Amino acid sequence: MPLVSRKPSFLFAAIGAAVALTTSPAAAADMSTPAAPAIDAPAGELQTFTDANGQTYLAAPICRKSKGAVAGPDQTLMPQALAGSSPDGSMVSQGQGERRVKFYRNPMGLPDISPVPKKDEMGMDYIPVYEDGDGDAAAPGTAETFAIEPGKIQRTGVETALATRRQLAASIRAPGTVALDERRVFVIAPRFDAFVDSVSSTTSGTPVKTGDALMELYGEEMINQGTWLLVDVNASTGTPGSARPPTQITAARRLQDLGASEDFINTIRQERRVPRTMTVRAPKDGVILERTVMPGQRLKAGDAAFRMADLSVVWVIANVPESDIAGLKPGEAVEVRARAHPGHVFSGKVALIMPELNLETRTAKVRIEINNDGGMLLPGMYADVDISLPETADALAVPSASVIDTGDRQVVLVAQEGGRYGAHEVKVGRRSNGYVEILQGLADGDRIVTNGNFLIDAESNFQSAIKAFAPPRNTEARK
């Protein structure tokens, strides 16, 4: 079935010209300029008009049939796209010259181009991109450009700024929790089997000082070794201050190996008697974390009676995001603000970065050591951590709001002359105080969009969608 009517009709051509005058001012202006002769004689003037469905046609007065004519006596109307494209779609006629197609891009914006026309999986035609730069997309590796009306730019409140080089004093802020220094946690346990004769009033959470009495132990092995020391002391004939016999030194060493205190050994030597019980004292300043003994309880060698910790130095475990780990190194200065002590700043340093990430939160644990001389920080407290990083000298940086992160890439919109905007793909580095370092993709002095970039991006996507479904532009028949 033919595309158009086979019956010649002067009336039909006249209607086409009238519609062109009423629907398209540009088409009306074109009627005054004769097109290239497409028929032998008499030559007709080709005019364009668009029907209600958006299809553009060529219309000409009816004349006699001629070989090679675009509009002849049997074809009064012809789609303009057919008259203005070459058979292979590589070039189209535009006024005095031809526009050469550089490549065809995917209509859905996918990274797929073709040197020849084709359709995608859904049957949509690939969109041509021309060598004169007035296309729908840019060639691979170049910035995509598009134009937006100045009125729309003013209404959307678009703001621009220059990409400049600056020093980035980066810092990392992360939440943290106060924890015990594992190297300062210890247990108090006898080195011999014994019975608990008595326990001091010390309980869990009680702070203690070095030398404070914790409990009294009675042990048969301790008594036996004390008796051997007493025998050696009584048998010794040396005067005070003289060298002690080897047997006495050996007996005292065995008592020390069993954990006997110096006051227990001195009592045997000075008072010439063996105490019935041995006093267990706190070896360091700290806090009792756990008490597990009571009077009359039997303890075996190694059973923990008390667990205590030295709180003079504590850890703060900060949860640092995965993206900030690369610039973090041990030894960096840290400021910690405990929520329990607002306004007070604790200073410390990064001691260790844990070699694993939390799979759910995508954060790494960073250990920070802090002096806790006043005992203000307690295990389990929440804290806000601020880690200062070295400054980056003379780095090209832009405001963080100017970077559009699509998930697969980062894009910055660059304002160009004539109301055009280019989408430049960039590689970003460190972030600091609202700025982000640009490693690749921009140059110093580029005018970038800092506000309204998402509106411009949406407008460009809308234009691409319109171009994908709009009919080709008005063209004239090729000679």
C-alpha positions in Angstrom: 0.0 0.0 0.0 1.6 3.4 -0.9 2.5 5.9 1.8 0.5 8.7 0.1 -2.4 9.1 -2.4 -1.8 8.2 -6.0 -4.5 10.6 -7.4 -3.2 13.9 -8.6 -4.9 16.8 -7.0 -4.1 20.5 -7.1 -6.5 21.0 -4.3 -4.6 18.6 -2.0 -1.3 20.5 -2.6 -2.9 23.8 -2.0 -4.3 22.6 1.3 -0.8 21.5 2.3 0.6 24.9 1.5 -2.2 26.6 3.5 -1.6 24.4 6.5 2.1 25.2 6.4 1.3 28.9 6.5 -1.0 28.6 9.5 1.0 26.1 11.6 4.6 27.1 11.1 5.9 30.7 10.7 9.2 29.3 9.6 7.5 27.3 6.9 5.6 30.3 5.8 8.9 32.2 5.4 10.4 29.3 3.5 7.6 29.6 0.8 9.2 32.8 -0.5 12.4 30.9 -1.2 12.2 28.4 -4.0 13.7 25.1 -3.3 16.0 23.2 -5.6 14.1 22.0 -8.7 12.9 18.5 -8.0 10.9 18.1 -11.2 11.5 18.9 -14.8 9.0 21.6 -15.7 7.2 23.5 -14.5 9.4 23.7 -11.3 7.4 23.7 -8.2 8.2 25.2 -4.8 8.5 22.7 -2.1 6.9 23.6 1.2 6.8 21.9 4.6 4.1 21.5 7.1 3.4 19.3 10.2 0.3 17.3 10.7 -1.6 16.7 14.0 0.6 13.6 14.7 3.8 15.6 14.5 4.9 14.2 11.2 6.6 16.7 8.8 5.8 16.6 5.1 6.9 18.2 1.8 4.2 19.7 -0.4 4.4 20.9 -4.0 2.0 21.9 -6.8 1.0 19.1 -9.0 3.0 18.9 -12.3 3.8 16.3 -14.8 5.6 13.2 -14.0 9.4 13.4 -14.2 12.1 10.8 -13.4 13.9 11.4 -10.1 11.3 13.9 -8.8 10.8 14.2 -5.1 7.2 15.4 -5.4 5.5 14.4 -8.7 2.0 14.1 -10.1 1.5 10.8 -8.4 3.1 11.8 -5.1 1.8 15.1 -3.8 3.0 14.6 -0.2 6.2 12.9 1.0 7.6 12.6 4.6 10.3 15.1 5.0 12.6 12.6 6.9 12.6 10.5 3.7 13.5 13.4 1.5 16.2 14.8 3.7 18.2 11.7 4.7 20.6 9.6 2.7 19.8 5.9 2.2 22.3 4.8 4.8 21.4 7.7 7.2 25.0 9.0 7.3 24.2 12.5 6.2 21.3 14.9 5.9 20.7 18.0 3.8 20.6 21.3 5.6 20.3 24.5 3.4 23.4 24.7 1.2 25.4 21.9 2.9 25.1 18.5 4.3 25.4 17.6 8.0 27.6 14.5 8.5 26.8 12.1 11.2 29.7 11.2 13.5 28.0 8.3 15.3 24.7 7.1 16.7 24.1 6.9 20.5 21.8 4.7 22.5 18.4 6.4 23.0 18.3 5.4 26.7 21.6 7.0 27.5 23.5 3.7 27.8 27.3 3.8 26.9 26.8 2.2 23.5 27.4 3.9 20.2 27.2 2.6 16.6 28.7 3.9 13.3 25.5 3.0 11.4 21.8 3.4 12.2 20.2 0.7 14.3 17.6 -0.1 16.9 17.9 -1.1 20.5 16.3 -4.1 22.1 13.0 -2.2 22.5 12.9 -1.2 18.9 13.9 2.5 19.5 16.1 4.2 16.9 19.6 5.2 17.9 20.0 9.0 18.0 22.5 10.6 15.5 25.3 12.8 16.7 26.7 15.3 14.1 30.2 16.4 13.4 29.2 20.1 13.7 28.7 19.6 17.4 24.9 20.2 17.4 24.0 16.7 18.6 22.3 15.0 21.4 25.4 13.6 23.1 29.1 14.0 23.1 31.6 11.5 21.8 33.2 9.1 24.3 35.9 10.8 26.4 34.6 14.3 25.8 32.3 16.5 27.9 28.6 16.4 27.1 27.2 19.9 26.4 23.6 21.2 26.2 22.0 24.6 26.1 19.3 26.0 28.5 17.3 29.2 28.0 18.6 32.1 30.2 15.1 32.5 31.6 15.1 29.0 33.0 18.5 29.6 34.5 17.3 32.7 36.3 14.1 31.1 37.6 16.0 28.1 39.0 18.5 30.2 40.9 21.6 28.7 39.3 24.9 29.9 41.0 28.4 29.4 39.7 31.9 29.7 41.0 35.5 29.2 39.9 37.4 26.1 40.5 40.5 27.3 42.3 43.5 25.8 44.1 43.5 25.9 47.9 44.9 24.2 50.9 42.6 21.6 52.3 42.9 21.1 56.1 40.9 17.9 56.3 39.4 16.4 59.4 37.4 13.3 60.1 34.4 13.4 62.5 33.1 10.1 63.8 31.3 8.7 66.9 33.2 6.8 69.5 32.9 4.8 72.7 35.3 4.9 75.7 36.8 1.5 76.4 39.4 0.0 78.8 43.0 -0.2 77.9 43.4 -4.0 77.6 47.1 -3.7 78.7 45.9 -2.2 82.0 43.4 -4.8 83.0 44.6 -7.5 85.4 43.3 -10.1 87.8 44.3 -10.9 91.4 44.6 -14.6 92.0 46.7 -16.8 94.5 49.5 -18.9 93.3 48.8 -21.6 95.8 45.7 -23.4 97.1 44.2 -21.4 100.0 41.2 -20.5 102.0 39.8 -16.9 102.2 40.1 -16.0 105.8 38.6 -12.4 105.4 37.8 -9.9 102.7 38.0 -6.1 102.9 35.0 -3.9 102.2 36.1 -3.5 98.6 33.4 -4.2 96.1 32.9 -3.8 92.3 33.4 -0.2 91.3 35.5 0.7 94.3 38.6 2.7 93.5 41.7 1.4 95.3 45.3 2.6 95.7 48.5 0.7 95.5 49.0 -1.3 98.7 45.4 -1.3 99.9 44.5 -4.6 101.6 42.0 -6.7 99.7 41.8 -10.1 101.5 43.5 -12.5 104.0 44.5 -16.0 102.8 45.5 -19.1 104.7 47.5 -21.6 102.8 49.3 -24.7 103.9 52.0 -24.4 101.3 52.7 -20.8 102.3 53.0 -21.8 106.0 55.4 -24.6 105.2 57.7 -22.3 103.2 57.5 -19.7 105.9 58.6 -22.3 108.5 61.7 -23.2 106.4 62.6 -19.5 106.3 62.2 -19.3 110.0 64.4 -22.3 110.6 67.1 -20.8 108.4 66.9 -17.5 110.2 67.2 -19.1 113.7 70.1 -21.2 112.5 71.9 -18.2 111.1 74.8 -16.9 113.3 75.5 -13.9 111.2 75.3 -10.5 112.7 72.8 -7.9 111.4 74.1 -6.5 108.1 76.2 -9.6 107.3 75.6 -11.8 104.3 72.7 -14.2 104.6 73.2 -17.9 104.3 72.3 -19.5 100.9 69.6 -21.6 102.5 67.8 -18.5 103.8 68.0 -16.8 100.5 66.5 -19.8 98.8 63.6 -20.0 101.3 62.8 -16.3 100.8 62.9 -16.8 97.0 60.4 -19.6 97.2 58.0 -17.4 99.2 58.3 -14.6 96.7 57.5 -17.1 93.9 54.3 -18.0 95.7 53.3 -14.4 95.8 54.2 -13.7 99.4 54.3 -10.0 100.2 57.4 -8.3 101.6 55.7 -7.6 105.0 55.0 -11.3 105.3 58.7 -12.2 104.8 59.9 -9.3 107.0 57.7 -10.5 109.9 59.3 -13.9 109.8 62.8 -12.4 109.8 62.3 -9.7 112.4 59.7 -11.2 114.8 61.0 -14.8 114.3 57.5 -16.2 113.7 55.3 -17.3 110.8 52.1 -15.3 110.4 48.9 -17.4 110.2 47.6 -15.6 107.1 49.0 -13.6 104.2 47.5 -10.2 103.3 46.8 -9.7 99.5 47.2 -6.1 98.5 46.3 -4.0 95.4 49.4 -4.0 93.1 48.4 -0.7 91.3 46.0 2.2 91.5 42.7 1.4 89.8 39.1 0.4 90.1 37.7 -2.9 91.1 35.8 -4.2 88.1 34.7 -7.5 89.7 34.8 -9.3 93.0 34.3 -13.0 93.0 35.3 -14.1 96.6 33.7 -14.2 100.0 35.0 -15.2 103.5 35.5 -19.0 103.9 35.8 -19.7 100.2 38.4 -22.1 99.0 40.6 -20.9 96.1 42.8 -23.0 93.9 46.0 -21.7 92.4 45.0 -19.4 89.6 41.4 -18.7 90.6 40.6 -15.1 90.0 39.5 -13.3 93.2 39.4 -9.7 91.9 39.5 -8.1 88.5 40.6 -4.5 88.3 41.8 -1.9 85.8 44.0 1.1 85.7 42.0 4.0 84.3 44.9 6.5 84.0 44.9 5.7 80.3 41.8 4.7 78.3 40.9 3.9 74.7 38.3 5.6 72.6 37.1 3.3 69.8 35.9 5.5 66.9 33.8 4.1 64.0 35.4 5.8 60.9 33.6 5.5 57.5 35.3 3.4 54.9 35.8 6.4 52.6 38.0 8.2 55.2 40.3 5.3 56.0 42.8 5.9 53.2 44.0 9.3 54.6 44.2 8.1 58.2 47.5 7.1 59.8 48.6 6.2 63.3 49.9 9.2 65.2 47.4 11.7 64.0 46.2 14.2 66.6 42.7 13.7 67.9 40.3 15.7 69.9 37.6 13.9 71.9 34.5 15.5 73.4 32.6 13.3 75.8 28.8 13.8 75.9 29.0 13.5 79.7 31.4 16.5 79.9 30.2 19.1 77.4 32.8 21.8 76.7 35.7 19.7 77.9 38.2 18.6 75.2 40.4 15.5 75.7 43.5 15.2 73.5 45.0 12.0 72.2 46.5 10.2 69.2 45.5 7.5 66.8 47.2 4.3 68.1 45.8 1.6 65.7 43.5 1.2 62.7 41.7 -2.2 62.9 42.4 -4.3 59.8 38.8 -5.1 59.2 35.5 -3.4 58.4 32.0 -3.8 59.9 30.0 -5.5 57.1 26.8 -3.8 58.1 27.9 -0.2 58.8 30.9 -0.2 56.4 33.1 1.4 59.1 36.5 0.6 60.6 37.3 0.8 64.2 40.1 3.2 65.1 41.8 3.0 68.5 42.7 6.3 70.2 44.7 6.5 73.4 43.8 9.3 75.8 45.3 10.2 79.2 42.6 10.1 81.8 44.4 11.5 84.8 41.3 13.0 86.3 39.3 9.8 85.8 36.6 11.7 84.0 36.3 9.2 81.2 34.6 6.0 82.1 34.2 2.8 80.0 31.1 2.9 77.9 30.8 6.6 77.6 29.8 8.1 74.2 32.2 10.5 72.6 32.5 12.7 69.5 35.9 12.2 67.8 37.6 14.8 65.6 40.7 13.6 63.8 42.9 16.2 62.2 44.7 15.3 59.0 47.7 17.0 57.4 46.9 19.9 55.0 47.1 19.2 51.3 49.2 21.9 49.7 47.8 23.7 46.6 45.0 21.3 45.7 42.4 22.0 43.0 39.1 22.0 44.9 35.4 22.8 44.3 32.4 23.1 46.7 31.0 19.7 47.6 27.6 20.7 46.4 28.9 21.0 42.9 29.7 17.3 42.5 26.8 15.1 41.3 27.5 11.5 42.4 25.5 9.0 40.2 26.9 6.0 42.0 29.1 4.9 39.1 30.8 8.3 38.5 31.1 11.8 39.7 30.1 14.7 37.4 30.6 18.5 37.6 28.6 20.9 35.4 30.8 23.6 33.8 29.2 26.8 32.5 30.3 27.7 28.9 29.7 30.6 26.6 26.3 31.0 24.9 24.3 29.6 27.8 25.7 26.1 27.3 26.7 23.7 30.0 29.1 20.8 29.9 29.0 17.7 32.1 32.6 16.9 33.0 33.3 13.5 34.6 35.8 14.0 37.5 37.8 12.0 40.0 37.5 13.3 43.6 40.0 13.1 46.5 39.9 14.4 50.0 37.0 16.4 51.5 37.4 19.3 53.9 35.1 22.0 55.3 32.6 21.8 52.4 35.2 21.4 49.6 36.3 18.3 47.7 39.6 17.8 45.9 39.5 17.3 42.2 42.2 14.9 41.0 41.1 14.8 37.3 38.5 16.3 35.0 38.7 20.1 35.7 41.2 22.8 35.2 42.0 25.8 37.4 39.6 28.7 36.5 36.7 26.6 35.2 33.4 28.1 36.1 31.3 25.4 37.7 27.7 25.2 38.8 27.5 25.2 42.6 23.7 25.6 43.1 20.9 24.3 40.9 23.1 21.6 39.3 20.4 18.9 39.8 17.8 21.2 38.1 20.1 21.6 35.2 20.8 17.9 35.1 17.0 17.2 35.1 16.5 19.8 32.2 19.3 18.1 30.2 17.6 14.7 30.6 14.3 16.2 29.6 15.8 17.7 26.5 17.4 14.3 25.6 14.0 12.6 26.0 12.3 15.2 23.8 15.0 14.8 21.1 14.6 11.0 21.2 10.9 11.2 20.3 10.7 14.4 18.3 10.7 14.1 14.4 13.8 15.2 12.5 14.3 18.9 11.8 12.9 20.5 8.6 15.2 19.9 5.7 15.1 20.5 2.0 15.4 18.0 -0.8 18.8 17.3 -2.0 19.6 18.2 -5.6 
